[in-house]
Amino acid sequence: MKTLYRRTVVVAVMLALSISLSWTYASAAGKELKKFNVGYLASTGHTMYFIAKEKGYFEQEGLDVQLFLFTNSGEGLNAISAGKLDAGSFGTAPPLVFITKGVDVTIFGGQMSEGHGIVAKPEKVDQFRDLKNYAGKTIATVRLSTGDVVFRGGLHHAGVDWKKNVTIKELDSPGAVLEAIKKGSVDAGILWPPFLTLAEQQGLKVARRSGDVQPNHTCCRQSALTSRLKTNEADYIKFMRALIKAHAFYKTNQDETVDIASKYVKIDKAILKKDLYSGNLYISPDPEKAGVVSFWQNMNDAGYISSKEKIESHINTEIFRKALDQLIKEYPNEKDYKALKASFKA
């Protein structure tokens, strides 16, 4: 029955996406807005989307952005590759894996970095602080999640053969991973915001954070079909302008940011605020090309993928650069724009 329900929901979402791709509508001011379909996960890491939508930044840029919720990153990348989404933010691993399978996807912006962790019951947590102790253990994960790749890479570098000596259970959602840890059907599990903080609230403990295993690693990246980026570059520049505006808002309006995020991530606001501003999760629209290249190399080193593809050809930094330069010209005194420019590397 669950499978039938899931299929029904997916079909309904795809139908809605197909219909909305061909629509445009006029705003209250009479300006025609172009439909732009975007996929997201119910994660605090996707808060720039929520801010841009609720504060009207997408509309300011002439876009009618429709946000579509997905359960996991694999589903989201399938929708992108099928042409149902104009863009989406589904980790770093999923677009890279899809590229190895021949899907022509390009990363053109950022969303969040770090933020994942491995969680266990209090009586087991100490043994999972050292990656060498993972041999012989059962770990739950959501395949293609960023944390999944980071921890497999960490095990590889620690000398643990995760393919032979660790039992990895791939589940459909972070909620399923959390339940598996609580029930004791696995020894530990890999989670991301806000589920990491939810796990702590429910009595579980974080053994290691992903940033400790692979410092400054990228997570959700803005991804799209390469053909669409080439054909509709102006729309993607507008999209990134809206996200850059949202980032500036996020940096200076904590309480309202939490209120906005709570409309999309249905958990206690105190958890949201901790996730957004505790320093374990980093939000930025910068595509972070070097970070993506490093992530690609780590995936190959760990045996998660095997590809000689030059991943640089699937990273577009020009869209972000053009959007940021335009905004700096229009708002020369905006400190956040200047900070983004200072840290940006093409």
C-alpha positions in Angstrom: 0.0 0.0 0.0 2.9 2.4 0.8 4.5 1.7 -2.6 1.2 2.4 -4.4 0.8 5.6 -2.4 4.3 6.7 -3.2 3.9 6.1 -6.9 0.6 8.0 -6.9 2.3 11.0 -5.2 5.2 10.9 -7.7 2.9 10.7 -10.7 0.8 13.6 -9.3 3.9 15.7 -8.7 5.2 15.0 -12.2 1.9 15.9 -13.8 1.8 19.2 -11.9 5.3 19.9 -13.0 4.5 19.1 -16.7 1.5 21.4 -16.7 3.3 24.3 -14.9 6.3 24.2 -17.3 4.1 25.8 -20.0 2.4 28.5 -18.0 3.2 32.1 -17.3 1.1 34.6 -15.4 1.0 38.3 -14.7 1.8 39.7 -11.3 -0.4 42.3 -9.5 1.8 45.0 -11.1 1.0 43.7 -14.6 4.5 42.3 -15.1 4.5 38.9 -16.8 6.5 36.4 -14.8 8.2 33.4 -16.3 7.5 29.9 -14.8 10.6 28.4 -13.2 10.2 25.1 -11.5 12.6 24.3 -8.6 13.0 21.2 -6.5 13.9 21.2 -2.9 14.2 19.1 0.3 12.6 19.9 3.6 16.0 21.0 5.0 17.1 24.1 6.8 20.0 24.1 4.3 17.5 25.1 1.6 16.5 28.3 3.4 17.6 30.6 0.6 14.9 29.2 -1.6 12.3 29.9 1.1 13.4 33.4 1.8 13.6 34.3 -2.0 10.0 32.9 -2.3 8.5 34.6 0.7 10.2 38.0 0.4 9.3 38.3 -3.3 12.9 38.2 -4.6 12.0 35.7 -7.4 9.1 38.0 -8.5 11.4 41.0 -8.4 13.6 39.2 -11.0 10.6 38.3 -13.2 10.4 34.7 -12.2 7.3 32.8 -11.0 9.2 30.1 -9.1 7.2 27.0 -8.1 8.8 25.0 -5.3 8.4 21.2 -5.4 9.2 19.0 -2.4 11.1 15.8 -2.8 11.9 13.0 -0.3 15.5 12.4 -1.4 18.1 13.7 -3.8 17.9 10.8 -6.2 14.2 11.6 -6.9 15.1 15.2 -7.4 17.9 14.6 -9.9 15.6 12.2 -11.8 13.1 15.1 -12.2 15.9 17.4 -13.4 17.2 14.8 -15.9 13.6 14.3 -17.2 13.2 18.0 -17.9 10.5 18.4 -15.2 12.6 20.9 -13.2 14.5 24.0 -14.3 16.8 23.7 -11.3 17.1 22.0 -7.9 19.5 21.6 -5.0 20.1 18.0 -4.2 23.5 17.6 -2.7 26.8 17.4 -4.4 26.9 13.6 -4.9 23.7 13.2 -6.9 24.6 15.5 -9.9 28.1 14.0 -10.0 26.8 10.4 -10.0 24.3 11.3 -12.7 27.1 12.8 -14.8 29.0 9.5 -14.6 25.8 7.9 -16.1 25.8 10.2 -19.1 23.3 12.8 -17.9 24.5 16.3 -19.0 24.0 18.2 -15.8 25.8 21.4 -14.7 26.4 22.8 -11.2 25.9 26.6 -11.4 25.5 27.7 -7.8 25.6 26.8 -4.1 23.2 26.3 -1.3 24.9 24.8 1.8 28.1 23.1 3.0 28.9 20.7 5.8 26.0 20.1 8.2 25.8 16.2 8.2 26.7 13.8 10.9 26.7 10.2 12.1 24.4 9.5 15.0 24.1 6.7 17.5 22.5 5.8 20.8 24.3 7.2 23.9 25.6 3.8 24.9 27.2 3.3 21.5 28.3 6.8 20.5 31.9 6.7 21.8 32.9 3.8 19.6 31.8 5.8 16.5 34.1 8.7 17.2 37.0 6.8 15.6 36.3 5.8 12.0 38.5 2.7 12.4 35.9 1.2 14.7 33.3 1.1 12.0 34.4 -2.3 10.7 31.8 -5.0 11.5 29.1 -2.4 12.2 25.8 -1.7 10.4 25.2 1.9 9.3 22.0 3.4 7.9 22.2 6.1 5.2 20.3 7.6 2.4 22.2 6.8 -0.8 23.5 9.8 -2.7 23.3 12.0 0.3 26.3 14.1 0.9 27.0 12.6 4.3 26.9 9.1 2.8 29.8 10.0 0.4 31.7 11.9 3.1 31.7 9.1 5.6 32.5 6.4 3.0 35.4 8.5 1.9 36.4 9.0 5.6 36.4 5.2 6.1 38.5 4.7 3.0 41.1 7.2 4.2 41.0 5.5 7.7 41.9 2.2 6.1 38.5 0.6 6.5 37.1 -1.2 3.4 33.5 -0.1 3.6 32.5 -2.4 0.7 33.7 -5.5 2.5 33.8 -4.7 6.2 30.9 -2.4 6.9 27.2 -3.2 6.4 25.6 -0.2 4.9 21.8 -0.1 4.8 20.5 2.4 2.2 17.1 3.7 3.2 14.6 6.0 1.4 14.7 9.0 3.8 16.4 10.6 6.8 13.3 9.9 8.8 13.7 6.2 8.1 17.3 6.4 9.1 16.4 8.1 12.4 13.8 5.4 13.2 16.2 2.6 12.4 18.8 4.1 14.9 16.1 4.4 17.6 14.8 0.9 17.1 18.3 -0.6 17.2 18.1 -2.2 13.8 21.4 -0.4 12.9 24.3 0.6 15.0 24.4 4.2 13.7 23.1 6.4 10.9 24.0 9.4 8.8 21.7 12.4 8.9 21.5 16.0 7.8 19.7 19.2 9.0 17.2 19.3 10.6 17.2 15.6 11.4 20.5 15.8 13.1 19.2 18.2 15.7 15.9 16.2 15.9 17.9 13.1 16.7 19.7 14.9 19.6 16.3 16.1 20.9 15.1 12.5 20.9 18.0 11.3 23.0 20.5 10.3 20.4 24.1 11.6 20.2 26.2 12.9 17.3 29.5 10.9 17.1 31.2 12.8 14.3 30.2 15.7 12.1 30.9 15.6 8.4 33.0 18.7 8.5 35.4 16.9 10.9 35.8 14.1 8.4 36.1 16.3 5.2 36.5 20.0 6.2 34.6 22.6 4.2 33.0 20.0 2.0 30.2 21.1 -0.3 26.7 19.8 0.1 23.6 21.0 -1.9 24.5 22.6 -5.2 22.3 24.4 -7.7 22.0 22.0 -10.6 20.3 22.0 -14.0 20.4 20.5 -17.4 23.3 22.0 -19.3 21.2 22.6 -22.4 18.8 24.7 -20.4 21.6 26.8 -18.9 22.9 27.5 -22.4 19.5 28.3 -23.8 18.1 30.3 -20.9 21.2 31.8 -19.2 19.4 35.1 -18.5 16.7 33.3 -16.4 19.4 31.5 -14.4 21.2 34.8 -13.7 17.9 36.2 -12.4 17.4 33.0 -10.3 20.9 33.5 -8.7 20.3 37.2 -8.2 17.3 36.2 -6.1 19.3 33.7 -4.0 22.1 36.2 -3.5 19.5 38.7 -2.1 18.1 35.9 0.1 21.6 35.2 1.4 22.0 38.8 2.5 18.6 38.6 4.3 19.6 35.4 6.0 22.8 36.9 7.4 21.0 39.9 8.9 17.5 38.8 9.9 17.7 35.8 12.1 14.2 35.8 13.6 12.3 36.4 10.4 14.5 33.8 8.6 13.5 31.3 11.2 9.8 32.2 10.8 10.1 31.8 7.0 11.9 28.5 7.2 9.3 27.1 9.6 6.7 27.3 6.8 8.6 24.7 4.8 10.4 22.7 7.5 7.8 21.7 10.0 9.7 21.5 13.3 10.2 23.6 16.4 11.6 27.0 15.7 14.3 26.6 18.3 15.7 23.6 16.3 15.5 25.7 13.1 17.5 28.5 14.7 20.1 26.2 16.1 20.5 24.5 12.7 20.7 27.8 10.8 23.0 29.8 13.1 25.1 27.3 15.2 28.0 27.2 12.9 27.7 23.5 11.8 25.9 24.4 8.6 27.1 27.0 6.1 24.7 28.6 3.6 26.0 30.3 0.5 25.0 30.8 -3.1 28.6 30.5 -4.3 29.1 27.4 -6.5 32.5 26.7 -4.8 34.1 25.1 -7.8 37.2 24.0 -6.0 35.0 22.2 -3.4 33.1 20.4 -6.0 36.3 19.3 -7.7 37.6 18.0 -4.4 34.4 16.2 -3.7 34.6 14.5 -7.1 38.1 13.4 -6.4 37.1 12.0 -3.0 34.3 10.0 -4.6 36.7 8.4 -7.0 39.3 7.7 -4.3 36.7 6.0 -2.1 35.4 3.9 -4.9 32.0 5.5 -4.8 32.4 6.2 -8.5 35.0 5.4 -11.1 35.2 8.1 -13.7 38.0 10.0 -15.7 35.5 12.7 -16.7 36.9 16.3 -16.3 34.3 17.5 -13.8 35.3 21.1 -14.3 33.4 21.1 -17.6 30.2 20.5 -15.6 30.7 23.5 -13.3 29.5 26.9 -14.4 30.7 29.8 -12.3 29.9 32.6 -14.7 26.2 32.7 -13.9 26.9 33.3 -10.3 29.6 35.9 -11.1 27.4 37.8 -13.5 24.5 37.9 -11.0 26.8 39.0 -8.2 28.5 41.7 -10.3 25.1 43.1 -11.4 23.9 43.4 -7.8 27.1 45.0 -6.6 26.8 47.6 -9.4 23.2 48.3 -8.3 23.8 48.1 -4.5 27.5 49.1 -4.0 27.1 49.5 -0.3 25.7 46.0 0.4 28.3 44.4 2.7 27.2 40.8 2.0 27.6 41.2 -1.7 31.1 42.5 -1.2 31.9 39.6 1.1 30.6 37.1 -1.4 32.8 38.7 -4.1 35.9 38.6 -1.9 35.6 34.9 -1.3 34.5 33.9 -4.8 36.9 32.0 -7.0 36.0 31.2 -10.6 
